[in-house]
Amino acid sequence: MIQIDIVTPVKKLVEGAKADWVKLPGWKGELEVLTGHRDLLTLLTTGPLSFLENGKERKFAISQGFAEVRNNRILVLAETAEESTGVDKARAALAQKRAEEKLVQGVLGEHEFKKQQMKLQRAIIRQTISS
């Protein structure tokens, strides 16, 4: 078993959950962590995070961060995280639509363009995990 904690600057979403496996959105692709995994410190990108707890898969949408794997424990530090059960699908769809509209306008500076890309990516991931 692997113990997992998921923490954002605002709150601790998961503390000490016991998981059979954990899938993380690694910077260069998905990482799957099983019991006995070697120690690891890795960057996380915006994407889905999931783990199997008591035979049930729990899913989260996270936005960038870090994960530390050590001694069958995973600590996830993310800018934002939301569990699939808390996703408002209508709000996520609206956020996707707004971001797409702003990106299509094409009059954004580089910073604002990247910001809208991130908003679009988060909205799509939030809808995907809540399905």
N, C-alpha and C positions, 0 to 999 in steps of 0.2 A: 504494500500500500504506500501511496505517496500522500503527504500532507500538503495542502495548498492554502495560501493566503493571497487574496487580491485586494490591493490597497490603492486608493486614489488620494490626491491632496485633500479631498473633502471628507471621505469616509472609508471605512473598511467594509468591503462587500462580502468577503468570505474570510472566515478565520478557522483554520484547523480542519477543513473538510478533508475527509479521507477518500482518495480517488484511486481507481485501478490504473488509469492512464490520464494524461493531460496533453491536449493539443494546443500549441501556441503559435501565433502569427509572427514567426521570426522574420528578421530583416531580409533574409534571402530565401524565404519560403517557410512552409509549415514545419514545426518541430513537434515530434511526438515523444513524450517523456514517459518511461516505464519505470517500475521499481528497479533500483540498482543503477540508475543512470549515473554517468560520471558527472563530477562537479562542472558547472557551466554558468557563465554570466553572459547574457546575450541581450542585444537590442531587440525590441518588439516594434512592429509596425502596426498601423491601424488595420484591424481585422477581427475575425472571430476567434474566440478562445473557448475551448470546451473541455469538460472532464466527466468521467463516469464515476458517480457516487451512489453506492447501494443499488447498482443495476440501472440507474437512471442518469441519462446524459443531461448535464447542465450546460447552457450556452450563454456566452457573454459577447458583447461588442466592446472592444477596447480601442483606445486611441493611444498610440505610441507609448513607449515606456521601456522597462527593463524586466528581465526575469533572472532570478538566481536559483540555481538548482544545486542543492547540497544535502547529502545524507538523507535522501528520500523526502526532502522538503522543497517546495517551490514557493518563492516569494515573488509575486508579480506587483510591480509598481507601475501604474499606468496613469496617464493624464486624465482620462475618463474611462469609465466602465459601466456597462448597463446589462443586467441580466435579461434574458429573452422574455421572461414572464412580466417584466416591467415596461416593455416596449409598446408605445402607442403607435400602431401601424399607420393610422391616418396622419399623425403628426410627422412621422418619418417620411411618408410619401410626399407630404407638403414640403418638407425640408429638401427632399430630392428635387422636386419641381422648381423651387426657388433657386437652388444652386445651379441647376441646368440653365435656367433662364439667364442668370447673371453671367454664366460662362459663355453663352451664345452671343450675348451683347457685344463682347469683344473689346470693350473700352476699359478694361481693368489693368491696373499696374501689376507688376510681378507679384508683390506680396498679396494683394487682394485676389489675384488669380489662384495662387496656391491655397489660400484660405478657402475659397469656394470649391476647389478640387477636394480638399479634406472634408468639407461639409457634405459634398456629394458622396464621397466614399463612405463616410460614417452612416449617412442615411440609407444607402444601399445595404450595408452590412446589417444595420439594425432591422431592416425589413427581412433580410435573408434569415437571420437567427430566430425571428419570431414566427416563421412559417411552420 
